[in-house]
Amino acid sequence: MPKKIEFHFKKPEDSPGYLLGQLTMLWQRKLKRVLDPLDLTHTQFILLCALAWLSRESDAVTQIDIANQGNADRMMVSKVLRTLEDKKFITRHEHPTDTRAKTIRLTATGEKILQKAIISVENADLEFFTKLGTDLVAFNANMANLIKENKTE
């Protein structure tokens, strides 16, 4: 008879990681439905948003800036940005001071697609998370704190 596998938690619903994974899958499925018609993946959307946020402050946004803003792996960011460039959503230019870096910019097409995506995703988010009611503010604060506390790991 095989040995029983032991868990710290008595049931899956007691595990915050399990619950977060389940919630994430449901939420990502909802976002996929709104992003597919715009020819965007969730990762592409996040990186375009990071670029848009950073572009408000600088005309010299780099791939590393985008990776840092999105808490993303640099190699993955590089691959996704190549795809976004192929789709004509972004352009890459020589960096004014760093010869190893490229500046990344949204194209007019990228701006239009991103604006549509933001509206769709924000509406989907509100629909999905509004079920928390007044607890949404605390939920967001707890998530932001967890991100901050675990960012260095």
Buried (B, 14 or more C-beta within 10 A) or exposed (E): EEEEEEEEEEEEEEBEEBEEEEEEEEBEEBBEEBBEEBEBBBBBBBBBBBBBBBBEEEEBBBBBBBBBBBEBEEEEBEEBBEBBBEBEBBBBEEBEEEEEBBBBBBBEEBBEBBEBBBEBBEEBBEEBBEEEEEEEEEEEEEEEEEEEEEEEE
